[in-house]
Amino acid sequence: MKKIVCALALACMFLFTGCNVEEMSSLREISRPYAGEYKCKKLTLGGENMLASFRFLKLELAQDGTFTFKYEDVGGGRGEYAGEYEMGESSVTFRTLSGGEEKKFVFPYEKGTVHLELPFGGKLLLAEFGTS
C-alpha cells in the first residue's frame, strides 16, 4: 500500500508542477558514473608503440562536465589541456577553445574505455584511456 501511495504522490507532483518527465535528466546524467581519472593503456603513432615515451598520460572527467588531459614525457616535458565534455550512450564529445575557436572531438566510449583516433603529423594516432 505504501508503494502505491508513493507512486501516486510522485505522479501528482509531476502532473501538478508542470514537470515533463521526458525533459528530466536521467540518473546516469545526474550521477555521472563515468566521472574519474582515466590512464592511457595504449598509445601508437603510425603503428609504433609510443607509451614508453611518457611517464604518464591522464584524462580526468570531472563531475561538473569539464575534462583535463595531462601528460609528462620521459624528458620531463609536461602539458595540460582542458575543456568541457558530454557523455553519450557510446561516445564522449570533448570541446576546447583554441585560438578563440571551438574545437570539437567525438570518440567512442565502450566499457569504461575512451578510444581516441586522430591524424597527427601525417600518421594515425591511436590511444585508449581506461579506469582500471
C-alpha positions in Angstrom: 0.0 0.0 0.0 2.9 2.4 0.9 4.4 1.9 -2.6 1.1 2.7 -4.3 0.8 5.9 -2.3 4.4 6.9 -3.1 3.8 6.3 -6.8 0.6 8.3 -6.8 2.3 11.1 -4.9 5.1 11.3 -7.5 2.6 11.2 -10.4 0.6 14.0 -8.9 3.8 16.0 -8.2 4.8 15.8 -11.9 1.3 16.4 -13.1 0.6 19.5 -10.9 4.0 21.1 -11.1 4.1 21.0 -14.9 7.3 18.8 -15.0 7.8 16.9 -18.2 9.4 13.5 -17.4 10.9 13.4 -20.9 12.8 16.7 -20.1 14.2 15.5 -16.8 17.8 14.4 -16.6 18.5 10.6 -16.4 20.0 9.1 -13.4 23.2 8.4 -15.4 23.5 12.1 -16.2 23.0 13.1 -12.6 25.3 10.5 -11.0 27.9 10.6 -13.8 29.3 7.1 -13.0 31.9 7.6 -15.8 33.5 10.6 -14.0 37.0 9.9 -12.7 40.6 9.5 -13.8 41.5 7.5 -16.9 45.0 6.4 -17.6 46.4 5.7 -21.0 46.7 2.0 -21.6 47.6 2.1 -25.3 49.3 4.7 -27.5 50.5 4.2 -31.0 51.5 6.6 -33.7 51.6 5.1 -37.2 51.6 1.6 -35.7 54.6 2.3 -33.4 54.1 1.9 -29.7 54.7 5.3 -28.1 53.6 4.6 -24.5 57.2 4.2 -23.2 57.9 7.8 -24.2 55.7 9.1 -21.4 55.8 8.9 -17.6 52.0 9.4 -17.6 49.1 10.4 -19.8 45.9 11.1 -17.8 42.4 12.1 -18.7 40.1 13.3 -15.9 36.4 13.6 -16.4 35.0 15.7 -13.6 31.5 15.6 -12.2 30.8 19.2 -13.4 31.2 18.3 -17.1 34.8 19.5 -17.5 37.8 17.5 -18.5 41.5 17.8 -18.0 44.2 16.0 -20.1 47.7 15.9 -18.5 50.9 14.4 -19.7 54.6 14.2 -18.8 57.1 12.7 -21.2 60.3 10.9 -20.1 62.3 14.0 -20.7 60.3 15.9 -18.1 58.2 17.9 -20.6 54.7 18.5 -19.3 51.4 19.7 -20.8 47.8 20.1 -20.0 44.6 20.7 -21.9 41.2 21.4 -20.5 37.6 21.9 -21.7 34.1 20.5 -21.5 32.8 17.1 -22.2 29.5 15.4 -22.8 28.9 11.7 -22.4 26.6 9.9 -24.8 25.5 6.3 -24.8 28.5 5.1 -26.7 30.6 8.2 -27.3 32.2 11.1 -25.5 32.3 14.6 -27.0 35.2 16.9 -26.0 35.1 20.7 -26.6 38.0 23.0 -26.2 38.9 26.6 -27.2 41.9 27.1 -29.4 42.8 30.5 -30.7 39.3 31.8 -29.9 37.8 28.9 -32.0 35.9 26.0 -30.5 37.3 22.6 -31.4 35.0 19.5 -31.0 36.1 15.9 -31.0 33.9 12.8 -30.7 35.4 9.5 -29.7 33.9 6.1 -28.9 33.3 5.2 -25.3 33.0 1.5 -24.6 33.1 -0.5 -21.3 34.8 2.3 -19.3 37.4 3.0 -22.1 37.8 6.1 -24.3 39.1 5.2 -27.7 40.9 8.1 -29.5 41.8 8.1 -33.2 43.3 11.2 -34.7 45.6 12.2 -37.6 48.8 13.5 -36.2 51.8 14.6 -38.2 50.6 12.6 -41.2 50.2 9.5 -39.2 47.4 7.9 -37.3 47.4 8.3 -33.5 45.5 5.7 -31.6 45.1 5.8 -27.8 43.0 4.0 -25.2 42.2 5.5 -21.8 40.7 3.3 -19.1 39.8 3.5 -15.5 41.3 0.2 -14.5 
